[in-house]
Amino acid sequence: MSVNKVILLGNVGRDPAIRYVENRPVAELALATSERARTTSAGTSIPERTEWHRLVMWDNNALTAEKYIRKGTRLYVEGKLRTRTWEDRNTIKHTVTEIYVDTFEILSRPEQK
């Protein structure tokens, strides 16, 4: 048995980019998760660390993302890791790991200015 499950709670770094693949909507966005700065018991100071995650949403999730998610939105996400490799025009191989979102909840929306 094996499990491929990712749970993230973070803030959206940019508005979702929407595209269509064979008439199916796909949303791509970045999510930031942060670990707080802290000091160890030995007195060592560890700075805050932010990790960026690439999210991919399909179909109804993508349509919901397009309508309601903006930069600064706080999201709870459940999904699975997918790694893909491609070659660019200069025959350079690129590898990217993405989270394919199964479910998500919008926890808060950015304040309107």
MDAnalysis code that builds the backbone (N, CA, C; Angstrom):
import MDAnalysis as mda
import numpy as np

u = mda.Universe.empty(339, n_residues=113, atom_resindex=np.repeat(np.arange(113), 3), trajectory=True)
u.add_TopologyAttr("name", ["N", "CA", "C"] * 113)
u.add_TopologyAttr("resid", np.arange(1, 114))
u.add_TopologyAttr("resname", ["MET", "SER", "VAL", "ASN", "LYS", "VAL", "ILE", "LEU", "LEU", "GLY", "ASN", "VAL", "GLY", "ARG", "ASP", "PRO", "ALA", "ILE", "ARG", "TYR", "VAL", "GLU", "ASN", "ARG", "PRO", "VAL", "ALA", "GLU", "LEU", "ALA", "LEU", "ALA", "THR", "SER", "GLU", "ARG", "ALA", "ARG", "THR", "THR", "SER", "ALA", "GLY", "THR", "SER", "ILE", "PRO", "GLU", "ARG", "THR", "GLU", "TRP", "HIS", "ARG", "LEU", "VAL", "MET", "TRP", "ASP", "ASN", "ASN", "ALA", "LEU", "THR", "ALA", "GLU", "LYS", "TYR", "ILE", "ARG", "LYS", "GLY", "THR", "ARG", "LEU", "TYR", "VAL", "GLU", "GLY", "LYS", "LEU", "ARG", "THR", "ARG", "THR", "TRP", "GLU", "ASP", "ARG", "ASN", "THR", "ILE", "LYS", "HIS", "THR", "VAL", "THR", "GLU", "ILE", "TYR", "VAL", "ASP", "THR", "PHE", "GLU", "ILE", "LEU", "SER", "ARG", "PRO", "GLU", "GLN", "LYS"])
u.atoms.positions = np.array([
    [0.841, -1.185, 0.000],
    [0.000, 0.000, 0.000],
    [0.881, 1.240, 0.000],
    [0.411, 2.296, -0.634],
    [1.129, 3.573, -0.624],
    [0.123, 4.715, -0.575],
    [0.594, 5.857, -0.123],
    [-0.264, 7.039, 0.013],
    [0.455, 8.230, -0.586],
    [-0.249, 9.006, -1.387],
    [0.281, 10.245, -1.944],
    [-0.716, 11.333, -1.583],
    [-0.524, 11.973, -0.436],
    [-1.461, 12.987, 0.039],
    [-0.685, 14.182, 0.568],
    [-1.107, 15.353, 0.158],
    [-0.499, 16.602, 0.591],
    [-1.585, 17.455, 1.227],
    [-1.287, 18.034, 2.377],
    [-2.182, 18.988, 3.026],
    [-1.384, 20.266, 3.259],
    [-1.886, 21.374, 2.747],
    [-1.206, 22.661, 2.885],
    [-2.175, 23.715, 3.394],
    [-1.639, 24.641, 4.167],
    [-2.380, 25.802, 4.638],
    [-1.466, 26.985, 4.419],
    [-1.864, 27.899, 3.526],
    [-0.977, 29.010, 3.207],
    [-1.688, 30.127, 2.486],
    [-0.878, 31.046, 1.953],
    [-1.387, 32.232, 1.262],
    [-1.019, 32.186, -0.216],
    [-1.975, 32.563, -1.050],
    [-1.775, 32.579, -2.500],
    [-0.832, 33.726, -2.853],
    [0.172, 33.420, -3.683],
    [1.191, 34.400, -4.032],
    [0.891, 35.219, -5.267],
    [-0.017, 34.749, -6.106],
    [-0.394, 35.496, -7.319],
    [-1.771, 35.026, -7.760],
    [-2.441, 35.849, -8.543],
    [-3.751, 35.461, -9.060],
    [-3.619, 34.189, -9.904],
    [-4.639, 33.341, -9.885],
    [-4.578, 32.107, -10.689],
    [-4.465, 32.407, -12.181],
    [-3.648, 31.609, -12.862],
    [-3.554, 31.677, -14.323],
    [-4.465, 30.579, -14.868],
    [-5.440, 30.968, -15.680],
    [-6.425, 30.019, -16.207],
    [-6.124, 29.749, -17.673],
    [-6.168, 28.469, -18.040],
    [-6.033, 28.085, -19.446],
    [-6.969, 26.904, -19.687],
    [-7.121, 26.536, -20.931],
    [-8.010, 25.428, -21.273],
    [-7.229, 24.358, -22.023],
    [-7.406, 23.110, -21.604],
    [-6.784, 21.967, -22.256],
    [-7.930, 21.072, -22.720],
    [-8.100, 20.973, -24.041],
    [-9.199, 20.198, -24.626],
    [-10.534, 20.568, -23.976],
    [-10.808, 21.859, -23.899],
    [-12.036, 22.438, -23.337],
    [-12.193, 22.238, -21.825],
    [-11.161, 21.772, -21.141],
    [-11.200, 21.616, -19.675],
    [-10.414, 22.766, -19.045],
    [-11.023, 23.514, -18.120],
    [-10.296, 24.603, -17.481],
    [-9.238, 24.078, -16.505],
    [-8.083, 24.757, -16.509],
    [-6.984, 24.436, -15.598],
    [-6.512, 25.743, -14.970],
    [-6.396, 25.755, -13.645],
    [-5.876, 26.924, -12.933],
    [-4.527, 26.555, -12.340],
    [-3.569, 27.451, -12.489],
    [-2.256, 27.268, -11.874],
    [-1.996, 28.470, -10.981],
    [-1.529, 28.210, -9.761],
    [-1.231, 29.289, -8.838],
    [-0.142, 28.857, -7.880],
    [0.415, 29.826, -7.174],
    [1.485, 29.570, -6.208],
    [0.942, 29.777, -4.798],
    [1.339, 28.886, -3.890],
    [0.915, 28.970, -2.496],
    [2.160, 29.006, -1.626],
    [2.191, 29.960, -0.694],
    [3.320, 30.094, 0.234],
    [2.941, 29.524, 1.589],
    [3.825, 28.697, 2.135],
    [3.683, 28.226, 3.508],
    [4.925, 28.683, 4.261],
    [4.752, 29.052, 5.522],
    [5.876, 29.585, 6.295],
    [6.027, 28.868, 7.622],
    [7.291, 28.697, 8.015],
    [7.614, 28.220, 9.350],
    [8.075, 29.440, 10.137],
    [7.569, 29.584, 11.340],
    [7.912, 30.751, 12.153],
    [9.390, 30.775, 12.524],
    [9.895, 31.980, 12.736],
    [11.240, 32.139, 13.270],
    [11.215, 31.666, 14.721],
    [12.325, 31.103, 15.166],
    [12.362, 30.611, 16.542],
    [13.794, 30.605, 17.048],
    [13.922, 30.397, 18.334],
    [15.226, 30.249, 18.962],
    [15.252, 28.898, 19.659],
    [16.291, 28.115, 19.393],
    [16.401, 26.790, 19.998],
    [16.776, 26.919, 21.472],
    [16.695, 25.806, 22.179],
    [17.045, 25.819, 23.606],
    [18.520, 26.143, 23.818],
    [19.341, 25.922, 22.789],
    [20.767, 26.244, 22.875],
    [21.035, 27.712, 22.553],
    [19.970, 28.472, 22.205],
    [20.128, 29.897, 21.916],
    [20.368, 30.226, 20.460],
    [20.308, 29.224, 19.582],
    [20.499, 29.452, 18.151],
    [19.228, 30.043, 17.556],
    [19.386, 31.125, 16.818],
    [18.248, 31.781, 16.182],
    [18.023, 31.193, 14.792],
    [16.815, 30.730, 14.537],
    [16.456, 30.173, 13.229],
    [15.444, 31.124, 12.589],
    [15.775, 31.697, 11.422],
    [14.884, 32.679, 10.792],
    [13.631, 32.026, 10.213],
    [12.637, 32.875, 9.922],
    [11.427, 32.389, 9.259],
    [11.804, 31.811, 7.905],
    [11.106, 30.739, 7.515],
    [11.383, 30.093, 6.235],
    [10.071, 29.952, 5.468],
    [10.065, 30.440, 4.238],
    [8.887, 30.348, 3.378],
    [9.158, 29.372, 2.249],
    [8.215, 28.481, 2.033],
    [8.288, 27.485, 0.966],
    [7.183, 27.808, -0.036],
    [7.501, 27.754, -1.347],
    [6.508, 28.018, -2.395],
    [6.101, 26.716, -3.050],
    [4.800, 26.562, -3.285],
    [4.242, 25.348, -3.879],
    [3.444, 25.717, -5.123],
    [3.594, 24.903, -6.170],
    [2.819, 25.109, -7.398],
    [1.563, 24.256, -7.312],
    [0.405, 24.914, -7.404],
    [-0.872, 24.208, -7.349],
    [-1.479, 24.131, -8.740],
    [-2.106, 22.994, -9.037],
    [-2.825, 22.809, -10.296],
    [-4.242, 22.367, -9.948],
    [-5.229, 23.097, -10.473],
    [-6.640, 22.771, -10.240],
    [-7.327, 22.562, -11.581],
    [-8.164, 21.539, -11.664],
    [-8.873, 21.225, -12.893],
    [-10.379, 21.421, -12.733],
    [-11.051, 21.616, -13.836],
    [-12.510, 21.602, -13.949],
    [-13.194, 22.559, -12.968],
    [-14.129, 22.063, -12.131],
    [-14.880, 22.953, -11.228],
    [-13.977, 23.676, -10.243],
    [-12.924, 23.003, -9.767],
    [-11.978, 23.675, -8.875],
    [-11.331, 24.865, -9.586],
    [-10.988, 24.688, -10.854],
    [-10.364, 25.772, -11.621],
    [-11.335, 26.932, -11.813],
    [-12.600, 26.630, -12.099],
    [-13.601, 27.692, -12.282],
    [-13.835, 28.450, -10.983],
    [-13.870, 27.738, -9.862],
    [-14.027, 28.392, -8.560],
    [-12.812, 29.263, -8.262],
    [-11.628, 28.755, -8.561],
    [-10.400, 29.528, -8.343],
    [-10.421, 30.822, -9.162],
    [-10.860, 30.709, -10.406],
    [-10.904, 31.886, -11.285],
    [-11.830, 32.959, -10.711],
    [-12.953, 32.549, -10.123],
    [-13.937, 33.510, -9.603],
    [-13.542, 34.108, -8.258],
    [-12.993, 33.285, -7.358],
    [-12.893, 33.707, -5.970],
    [-11.485, 33.833, -5.386],
    [-10.494, 33.232, -6.012],
    [-9.146, 33.261, -5.431],
    [-8.322, 34.375, -6.059],
    [-7.684, 35.161, -5.206],
    [-6.798, 36.242, -5.634],
    [-5.528, 36.191, -4.793],
    [-4.538, 36.934, -5.213],
    [-3.301, 37.051, -4.443],
    [-3.657, 37.454, -3.009],
    [-3.080, 36.752, -2.034],
    [-3.340, 37.050, -0.634],
    [-4.414, 36.200, 0.007],
    [-5.180, 35.447, -0.800],
    [-6.216, 34.566, -0.261],
    [-5.561, 33.471, 0.583],
    [-6.134, 33.193, 1.740],
    [-5.648, 32.112, 2.598],
    [-6.414, 30.841, 2.233],
    [-5.662, 29.764, 1.907],
    [-6.266, 28.519, 1.430],
    [-5.846, 27.314, 2.269],
    [-6.785, 26.393, 2.422],
    [-6.508, 25.056, 2.926],
    [-6.644, 24.139, 1.713],
    [-5.624, 23.326, 1.437],
    [-5.584, 22.523, 0.218],
    [-5.270, 21.064, 0.554],
    [-5.979, 20.152, -0.102],
    [-5.644, 18.727, -0.058],
    [-5.463, 18.258, -1.498],
    [-4.413, 17.487, -1.717],
    [-4.160, 16.995, -3.065],
    [-3.073, 15.954, -3.074],
    [-2.446, 15.793, -4.243],
    [-1.376, 14.811, -4.389],
    [-0.215, 15.405, -5.175],
    [0.983, 14.885, -4.908],
    [2.178, 15.348, -5.604],
    [2.272, 14.702, -6.979],
    [2.646, 15.502, -7.953],
    [2.926, 15.000, -9.301],
    [4.213, 15.676, -9.771],
    [5.103, 14.898, -10.331],
    [6.340, 15.434, -10.894],
    [6.305, 15.194, -12.392],
    [6.647, 16.217, -13.142],
    [6.694, 16.060, -14.603],
    [7.986, 16.652, -15.140],
    [8.400, 16.142, -16.269],
    [9.633, 16.581, -16.913],
    [9.315, 16.958, -18.356],
    [9.931, 18.028, -18.828],
    [9.764, 18.404, -20.226],
    [11.069, 18.997, -20.729],
    [11.163, 19.100, -22.049],
    [12.352, 19.627, -22.692],
    [11.980, 20.901, -23.431],
    [12.754, 21.971, -23.235],
    [12.443, 23.238, -23.905],
    [13.053, 23.274, -25.307],
    [12.918, 24.422, -25.963],
    [13.404, 24.564, -27.341],
    [14.905, 24.329, -27.461],
    [15.637, 24.627, -26.384],
    [17.093, 24.473, -26.389],
    [17.524, 23.093, -25.900],
    [16.601, 22.158, -25.895],
    [16.812, 20.782, -25.438],
    [17.335, 20.694, -24.006],
    [16.920, 21.639, -23.182],
    [17.247, 21.597, -21.759],
    [16.070, 20.954, -21.032],
    [16.369, 19.936, -20.225],
    [15.316, 19.248, -19.485],
    [14.959, 20.027, -18.228],
    [13.671, 20.128, -17.977],
    [13.150, 20.796, -16.788],
    [12.280, 19.802, -16.030],
    [12.365, 19.853, -14.714],
    [11.530, 19.014, -13.867],
    [10.816, 19.909, -12.873],
    [9.521, 19.662, -12.677],
    [8.735, 20.455, -11.736],
    [7.849, 19.510, -10.929],
    [7.717, 19.821, -9.642],
    [6.813, 19.074, -8.779],
    [5.640, 19.979, -8.448],
    [4.431, 19.473, -8.669],
    [3.215, 20.259, -8.467],
    [2.275, 19.511, -7.535],
    [1.360, 20.242, -6.950],
    [0.299, 19.645, -6.151],
    [-0.960, 19.694, -6.991],
    [-1.504, 18.528, -7.337],
    [-2.779, 18.450, -8.033],
    [-3.859, 18.473, -6.964],
    [-4.633, 19.543, -6.944],
    [-5.594, 19.794, -5.876],
    [-6.846, 18.944, -6.060],
    [-7.195, 18.196, -5.008],
    [-8.445, 17.438, -4.983],
    [-9.553, 18.289, -4.375],
    [-9.287, 18.869, -3.197],
    [-10.257, 19.734, -2.521],
    [-9.532, 20.917, -1.913],
    [-10.270, 22.014, -1.740],
    [-9.694, 23.182, -1.077],
    [-10.803, 23.981, -0.417],
    [-10.412, 24.785, 0.560],
    [-11.331, 25.704, 1.218],
    [-10.696, 27.075, 1.270],
    [-11.489, 28.088, 0.959],
    [-11.034, 29.463, 1.076],
    [-11.273, 29.880, 2.524],
    [-10.192, 30.174, 3.244],
    [-10.311, 30.517, 4.664],
    [-10.491, 32.016, 4.875],
    [-9.839, 32.815, 4.047],
    [-10.038, 34.264, 4.102],
    [-9.641, 34.857, 2.772],
    [-10.241, 35.978, 2.460],
    [-9.964, 36.662, 1.203],
    [-9.161, 37.907, 1.509],
    [-8.344, 38.378, 0.582],
    [-7.559, 39.599, 0.820],
    [-8.490, 40.800, 0.965],
    [-8.054, 41.760, 1.750],
    [-8.849, 42.974, 1.930],
    [-8.847, 43.780, 0.641],
    [-9.993, 44.318, 0.289],
    [-10.120, 45.159, -0.916],
    [-9.596, 46.546, -0.598],
    [-8.820, 47.117, -1.515],
    [-8.259, 48.465, -1.297],
    [-9.001, 49.484, -2.100],
])
